[in-house]
Amino acid sequence: MIENRKISAVITAAGNGLRMKSDRAKPYIEIGGRKILEITLDTITSFDEFDEIIVVIRKEDETYLRDIIKKYNKKITYVYGKETRELSTYEGLKAVGSDIDLVLTHDGVRPFASKELFKRVMDELKFYKAVISSVKSKDTVKIVDGDGFVKSTPLRSEVYNVQTPQAFDKKLILFLYEKYIESDFIITDDSQLFEIYTDEKIKVVEGEYSNIKMTTQEDLVFAKAFLKD
């Protein structure tokens, strides 16, 4: 609970292991003796603020998840995801309790988001209806057309790489997702819905370069080195 408002954590973990070239879905690959999703949940469950925790999974991974959540003394529920991350998030949002006021969304395969990062996001949620974590781009970014030619170069000082956690007013984000599902838009993060449909300010808090999304084998190399430090 944050200032007498209940908050839910929706953790998306319905991805597969295709780009990871693994025979096991990404959330259940082990790093340093713990599954990726387990490391994420270790952090999430350490907060007293969350009034409920919902994990979005693939149906075929249910046994893996059940095995993980046995270790926690907090109630963790789950729903089945869809073919994309955004549609999976929507499934999680629909499962959020009717008495919940706020919702935090996070990728289950971003296991190294620190407690401090979660706190920064939730602190700003006291003042804004949409809060995201992001880091400044280290590289110059080019906008490229469909034929492979450069169109423009945005100022690097204004370019950020978006991460999770992100947090929102629950009723508003659910309403925006309902509009999105019926539209032809394609989004790649939840906060885009606020850009498309509202004039609400989206607050950006400083993310962490170590908060990477486990996607490829190279990411696993980083993860193992990170855990050794």
N, C-alpha and C positions, 0 to 999 in steps of 0.2 A: 504494500500500500504506500502511496505517495501523497502526502497531504490529504488524507482521508479519501483518496481515490484509489480504487483497486486496479491492479495492473497484472496483465498476463504476459508470459513469454511464449512466443510461437517460434519453435526451432525447426527449420526446414532441413530434412535429411532424406529426401526422396530421390537423390541422384544416383546414377550408376557409376561403374568404374571404367567406362570405355576409354576416355582420354588418359586415365591412369594405367590402362592396360593391365587391369587386375581382374581376377575371376571373382572378386568380392566387391560389393558396392563400397564406394569411397568412405562413408561414415564408419565402416566396420573394419577398415584396415588398421593394423596395430602399429603404434609408434611408441617405443620405450615401454612396452608391456601394457599399454592401454589403447583401446580403440579411439579413433579420432573423435567420434561422437561422445565417447565417455569423457574425454578431456574437456570438451565443451560443456557437458552437463555438470562436471565437477565445479566449474566456475558458476554456472547458472544456479545450481542448487545451493550455493554458498550464500545467496542473498535471501534475506528475510522479506524484502520488499515484494517479491513475486507471490501473488495470491493463487496463481495456477501456472502450470507448465504444460505446454502441448507440443508434442513432437510430430512432425509430418514425415511419414515413411512410405517406402514401397511395401506393398502387401507381402511380397516374398521375403522381406527382411524382418518380419514381425518377431521371429524367434530370436534373432540377434538382439533386437531392442529389448525384448522381455528379459533377456539375460542381463543386460546392462542395468536396467532400472531396479533390479532387485537390490542393488547395493545402497540405494538412497532411501532415507526415511521420509522423504517428501513425495506426495502423490504426483506422479507424472502420467498423463494420459496421452493417447496418440490417435491419429487419423491417417488415412491413406492419401497419398499425394496423387498428382496428375503428371502429365507429360512434360510440363515446364516448371521452372522454379516459381514463376509468378502464379500459375494456376494452383500449384501446391500450397503457396502461401494463402491463397483464397480459401482453400479447404481448411487450413488451420484457423483462419479468422472466423469462418462460419461456426467453428467448434468452441469459440471463446464464450465464456459464461455471460448471460444477459446482464449480470450485475457488475461486469467489468467496465471500467471507464477508460483505461489506457492499455496500449499493447506495444510490446517491444518485439521486433522481428530480428532473427539472427540466423546466419547460415551455420548449420551443424558442422560443416567442414571448415570453419574458421576457429580452430581450437585454441589459438593463442591470443585472442582478445582478452585483455587484462580486466581485472575487477575495476580498476580505475577508469578504464574506458567506458564500461557499462555505467559506472556512477556518473561520469561526465554527461553521457547521453540522457540519463534519467533526471539529472539535475536540471537540464535545460527544458525538459518536458513539463516542468512546473510553469514555464512561461510561454511555450510555443506548442502548436498542435502537430508539428512535424519536425523531427530532429534526426540528423544523419551524422555518421562518422566518416571522415574523409582525410586523405593525406595529399599534400601538394605533389604534383607530378615531378619526378626527378628528370624527366626527359622532355625534349621539345616534341610537341604533338603536331602532326599534320592532318588536315582534313583532306581526304582523298576521294575522287569521284569513282564511279563504277568502272571506268576504263583504266584506272591505276595512275591517274595524274593528280598532282597536288592542286587543290583548290585554294587553300588558305592555311595560315599558321596562327593559331590563337596565342595570346600572350601566356607564356608559361606560368606567370604569377597568378593567372586566373584559372588555371587548369588543375583540377583535383581528381584523384582516383577515389571513387566512392566505395565504402566498405559497409559492413554491418558490425555492430548493432545499429538499427534504426528504431525510432519510437514515435508513436502517433496517438492522437485522440482516436479511441476505438470506433465510435459510431461513425466518425468521418471517414476513416480509412476503409471501413467495411462498405460504406455507401459508395465511395469512389471505385472500389473494386467491382461492385455490382454494375456500375456504369461501364467500366472497362470491359467486363466480360461480354457485354452486348455490343462492343465497338470493334473497329478495325485497327485500333492502335496496337503497337507492339512496344512494350516497356521492358527494361532490363533491371530496374530497381523500383522498390515500392514508392519512393518519394516522387518519382516521375508523375504519378497520378495527381499530385498537388500542383505540379507545373501545368499539366494538361487541363485540369478541370477547375482549379481554384486560384484565388489571388493570395492565399495564405503564404506567409514567409516560411521558408524551410531553413531552419537553423543548422549550421554546419559546426561540428565540434572536431577538434584535432584527433585524428585517428592514430594508428600505430603501423609503422612499416613492417613490423613483425606479424601483424594481423593478416596474414595471407590466406587465401582460399586454397585448400588442397585440391589440386586439379590434375597435375602431371607427376611423373616420377621425380622430376627435378624438385618439386615442392616437398616431396618426402625426404630428400637429401637435406634440404634446409631444416625441415622439422626435426630430424634426428640430431642435427648439429645444435639447434636451438635448445633442445631439451638437455643436452649435455652441458650447456653453459650454466 
